[in-house]
Amino acid sequence: MEFRSTARRITMYAFVLIIVYALLALVTPYETLFMGLILGTAFSILNLYVTYTQVKRVSNSALQGTKFAFGTATRIVIAVICILTAVSFPDLFNLAGALIGLMSTYAIIMIEPVFHIKRLQ
């Protein structure tokens, strides 16, 4: 299925980002910023997984003609937990980094087709 391969590719890119952030946290004085980015990106991957399962559920429901619901509330709860974690531990996580990290998979989703088009040519 196309959704599965796309979700795997985006997850792989997000994990590469986490590794880069971890290395930057070790070698720069901005440890809390990069730890916030790691936290936000990890929760962003979780949101991507929730979105992936919802897409599967919606596509199956559409094929079967049954009703379905979108997982917006779940994704909002995940984002709130991430932000509460960053706010609760300000000496470990930067709030701005966590917010940017939460958007990382969405940025990857928007940038990734450029590389996919290059691969097709």
ZIRATA-V956967 format. One record per helix or strand. SS is the DSSP state (~ for helix, > for strand). FROM is the first residue (numbers start at 1). TO is the last residue. If there is no record, write none. Layout:
ss=SS from=FROM to=TO
ss=SS from=FROM to=TO
This chain:
ss=~ from=2 to=27
ss=~ from=31 to=64
ss=~ from=72 to=88
ss=~ from=95 to=102
ss=~ from=104 to=120
